[in-house]
Amino acid sequence: MPGGEGRIVVVDYHKGNLRSVERALAEVGASVVVSDEARDVDGAAGVVLPGVGAFEDAMSQLLASGQAQSIVAAIGRGVPFLGICLGMQLLFSRGSERRDGPSSWGGEWVPGLGVLEGSVIRLESKRLKVPHVGWDQAHFSELGRACPLLADVPEGANFYFTHSYALADDVDEGIVVTRTHYARSFVSGVWSDNVFGLQFHPEKSSRAGRALLANFVSVVRG
């Protein structure tokens, strides 16, 4: 990636249009590139893993391309990382979302990146629609009030969600920064050292989402 010093790399795993994330980061002053090359992740100043597609398909593509290994290595070096929607879910140990047709893995679970401990399961409700699509609130934990990603973002701010799966209750409460209540109370934001994850889409979340992305750019520069 020529001239890549200081750039944020948006990881492209061939599952959808990532340009809204790229544009939103550029609008808050980031030097940003969308790439499907593992070597670009290796040289990134910050990494964003966006949320498009199903857990199993995304993991298959990330492993085949070498991006999974590069993401885990970058996180291990202390590179700031932001996972959005599925991109947050993939940070965890395992997910139950399988592809249609033959599976690459046996058993109930698909292994994730394993950066954080916990499981991803389907939202279930008899009275609310799933997928959970639209605006909903993110309620801060005590850790959330100290999280640099949430600086200047008000408690209970509304963000845009679109998902059928969410983190289960086996996630360590010590990394939870926000929760959202829909079908059940689920973790909608996490933070561990240089790793941030959001179940909602900041790139589609107006002023509050823009503030979050600006905060991430500040973390990368800091």
VEXDREN-2710 file (C-alpha; in Angstrom, 1 decimal):
% VEXDREN-2710
k/r/px/py/pz
1/MET/0.0/0.0/0.0
2/PRO/2.2/2.9/-1.2
3/GLY/1.9/6.0/1.0
4/GLY/0.0/3.9/3.5
5/GLU/1.6/5.4/6.6
6/GLY/-1.1/6.6/9.0
7/ARG/-3.9/5.0/7.0
8/ILE/-7.0/3.2/8.4
9/VAL/-7.7/0.1/6.4
10/VAL/-11.3/-1.0/5.9
11/VAL/-11.2/-4.8/5.5
12/ASP/-13.0/-6.0/2.3
13/TYR/-14.0/-9.6/2.5
14/HIS/-16.2/-9.5/-0.6
15/LYS/-19.5/-9.5/1.1
16/GLY/-21.0/-6.1/0.3
17/ASN/-20.6/-2.4/-0.3
18/LEU/-18.2/-0.9/2.1
19/ARG/-18.1/2.5/0.6
20/SER/-20.4/4.0/3.3
21/VAL/-17.8/3.2/6.0
22/GLU/-15.0/4.6/3.8
23/ARG/-16.9/7.8/3.1
24/ALA/-17.9/8.3/6.8
25/LEU/-14.3/7.9/8.0
26/ALA/-13.0/10.2/5.3
27/GLU/-15.6/12.8/6.3
28/VAL/-14.1/12.9/9.8
29/GLY/-10.6/13.4/8.5
30/ALA/-9.2/9.9/8.2
31/SER/-6.8/8.7/5.6
32/VAL/-8.6/5.6/4.6
33/VAL/-8.5/2.8/2.0
34/VAL/-10.7/-0.3/1.4
35/SER/-8.5/-3.4/0.8
36/ASP/-8.9/-7.1/0.4
37/GLU/-5.1/-7.7/0.8
38/ALA/-3.7/-9.1/4.1
39/ARG/-0.5/-7.1/3.5
40/ASP/-2.4/-3.8/3.8
41/VAL/-3.7/-4.8/7.2
42/ASP/-0.1/-5.6/8.1
43/GLY/0.9/-2.0/7.4
44/ALA/-2.2/-0.2/8.8
45/ALA/-2.3/2.4/11.5
46/GLY/-5.9/1.4/12.3
47/VAL/-8.2/-1.4/11.1
48/VAL/-11.9/-1.4/10.6
49/LEU/-13.8/-4.6/10.1
50/PRO/-17.3/-3.7/8.8
51/GLY/-20.4/-5.8/9.1
52/VAL/-21.7/-7.4/6.0
53/GLY/-22.9/-11.0/5.4
54/ALA/-23.1/-14.1/7.6
55/PHE/-20.6/-15.2/10.3
56/GLU/-19.5/-18.5/8.6
57/ASP/-19.1/-16.9/5.1
58/ALA/-17.1/-14.0/6.5
59/MET/-14.8/-16.3/8.5
60/SER/-14.2/-18.5/5.5
61/GLN/-13.2/-15.5/3.3
62/LEU/-11.0/-14.0/6.0
63/LEU/-9.1/-17.2/6.6
64/ALA/-8.7/-18.0/2.8
65/SER/-7.3/-14.5/2.1
66/GLY/-5.0/-14.4/5.1
67/GLN/-6.8/-11.4/6.4
68/ALA/-7.9/-13.2/9.6
69/GLN/-4.3/-13.9/10.6
70/SER/-3.2/-10.3/9.8
71/ILE/-6.1/-8.9/11.8
72/VAL/-5.2/-10.9/14.9
73/ALA/-1.5/-10.0/14.5
74/ALA/-2.3/-6.3/14.1
75/ILE/-4.4/-6.4/17.3
76/GLY/-1.6/-8.2/19.1
77/ARG/0.8/-5.3/18.1
78/GLY/-1.6/-2.8/19.6
79/VAL/-3.0/-1.4/16.3
80/PRO/-6.4/0.3/17.0
81/PHE/-9.2/-1.9/15.8
82/LEU/-12.9/-1.2/15.3
83/GLY/-15.4/-4.0/14.5
84/ILE/-18.8/-2.9/13.2
85/CYS/-21.9/-5.2/13.4
86/LEU/-20.7/-8.6/12.1
87/GLY/-17.2/-7.2/12.4
88/MET/-17.7/-7.0/16.1
89/GLN/-19.2/-10.5/16.3
90/LEU/-16.3/-12.0/14.4
91/LEU/-13.9/-10.9/17.2
92/PHE/-15.4/-13.5/19.5
93/SER/-14.8/-17.2/20.1
94/ARG/-17.7/-18.6/18.1
95/GLY/-20.9/-18.0/16.3
96/SER/-24.0/-20.0/15.5
97/GLU/-24.8/-18.3/12.1
98/ARG/-24.2/-20.8/9.3
99/ARG/-24.3/-20.5/5.6
100/ASP/-27.1/-22.0/3.5
101/GLY/-25.8/-25.3/2.0
102/PRO/-22.7/-27.3/2.9
103/SER/-20.8/-26.0/5.9
104/SER/-17.0/-25.7/6.2
105/TRP/-17.3/-26.7/9.9
106/GLY/-18.9/-29.6/11.7
107/GLY/-21.0/-29.2/14.8
108/GLU/-23.2/-26.3/16.0
109/TRP/-20.6/-23.6/16.1
110/VAL/-18.4/-21.7/13.7
111/PRO/-15.1/-20.5/15.2
112/GLY/-14.5/-16.7/15.2
113/LEU/-11.2/-14.8/15.4
114/GLY/-11.0/-15.6/19.1
115/VAL/-9.6/-12.2/20.1
116/LEU/-12.4/-12.0/22.8
117/GLU/-14.2/-14.7/24.7
118/GLY/-17.9/-15.2/24.0
119/SER/-20.6/-16.5/21.7
120/VAL/-22.9/-15.0/19.1
121/ILE/-26.4/-16.4/18.9
122/ARG/-29.7/-15.5/17.1
123/LEU/-32.1/-13.0/18.6
124/GLU/-35.3/-14.7/19.4
125/SER/-38.7/-13.0/20.0
126/LYS/-42.4/-14.0/19.6
127/ARG/-43.6/-10.4/19.6
128/LEU/-40.8/-8.3/18.0
129/LYS/-39.6/-8.6/14.5
130/VAL/-36.2/-10.2/13.8
131/PRO/-34.0/-9.0/12.1
132/HIS/-33.8/-6.0/14.4
133/VAL/-33.7/-3.1/11.9
134/GLY/-33.9/0.6/12.7
135/TRP/-32.9/3.1/15.4
136/ASP/-32.4/2.0/19.0
137/GLN/-30.7/3.2/22.1
138/ALA/-27.2/2.3/23.4
139/HIS/-27.1/2.5/27.2
140/PHE/-23.7/3.0/28.8
141/SER/-22.0/0.8/31.4
142/GLU/-19.6/2.3/33.9
143/LEU/-16.8/1.3/31.6
144/GLY/-18.7/2.9/28.7
145/ARG/-18.5/6.3/30.5
146/ALA/-14.7/6.0/30.4
147/CYS/-14.4/4.6/26.8
148/PRO/-12.6/6.9/24.4
149/LEU/-14.8/5.8/21.6
150/LEU/-17.8/7.2/23.4
151/ALA/-16.4/10.6/24.3
152/ASP/-19.0/13.4/23.9
153/VAL/-21.7/10.8/23.0
154/PRO/-24.7/11.1/25.2
155/GLU/-26.0/8.2/27.3
156/GLY/-29.0/6.6/25.5
157/ALA/-28.0/8.0/22.1
158/ASN/-29.8/6.4/19.2
159/PHE/-27.9/4.4/16.6
160/TYR/-28.9/2.4/13.5
161/PHE/-29.1/-1.4/13.8
162/THR/-29.6/-4.1/11.3
163/HIS/-28.9/-7.7/12.6
164/SER/-30.5/-11.0/13.5
165/TYR/-27.6/-12.2/15.7
166/ALA/-26.1/-10.7/18.9
167/LEU/-23.7/-11.5/21.6
168/ALA/-24.8/-14.1/24.2
169/ASP/-24.6/-13.7/28.0
170/ASP/-21.2/-15.4/28.2
171/VAL/-19.4/-12.2/27.3
172/ASP/-17.1/-10.8/30.1
173/GLU/-18.9/-7.9/31.7
174/GLY/-15.5/-6.3/32.1
175/ILE/-15.4/-5.4/28.4
176/VAL/-19.0/-4.2/27.9
177/VAL/-19.4/-0.5/27.2
178/THR/-23.1/-0.4/26.0
179/ARG/-26.2/-2.5/26.1
180/THR/-29.3/-2.3/23.9
181/HIS/-32.8/-3.8/24.8
182/TYR/-34.5/-5.5/21.9
183/ALA/-35.9/-9.1/22.2
184/ARG/-33.4/-9.3/25.1
185/SER/-30.8/-7.1/26.7
186/PHE/-27.7/-7.6/24.5
187/VAL/-24.2/-6.2/24.4
188/SER/-24.1/-3.5/21.7
189/GLY/-20.6/-2.2/22.4
190/VAL/-17.3/-3.6/23.7
191/TRP/-13.8/-2.2/24.5
192/SER/-10.6/-4.1/25.5
193/ASP/-7.3/-2.2/25.2
194/ASN/-6.9/-1.3/21.5
195/VAL/-10.0/-3.2/20.4
196/PHE/-13.5/-1.6/20.0
197/GLY/-16.6/-3.3/18.8
198/LEU/-20.1/-1.9/18.0
199/GLN/-23.2/-3.9/17.1
200/PHE/-24.8/-0.9/15.4
201/HIS/-23.6/1.0/12.3
202/PRO/-22.0/4.3/13.2
203/GLU/-21.6/5.1/9.5
204/LYS/-25.4/5.2/9.2
205/SER/-26.1/6.8/12.6
206/SER/-26.0/10.6/11.9
207/ARG/-24.3/12.9/14.4
208/ALA/-23.8/10.3/17.1
209/GLY/-22.2/7.9/14.7
210/ARG/-20.0/10.6/13.2
211/ALA/-18.8/11.4/16.7
212/LEU/-17.8/7.8/17.4
213/LEU/-15.9/7.5/14.1
214/ALA/-14.1/10.8/14.8
215/ASN/-13.2/9.4/18.2
216/PHE/-11.7/6.3/16.6
217/VAL/-9.7/8.4/14.2
218/SER/-8.3/10.3/17.2
219/VAL/-7.4/7.0/18.9
220/VAL/-5.5/6.0/15.7
221/ARG/-3.6/9.3/15.6
222/GLY/-3.0/9.3/19.4
END
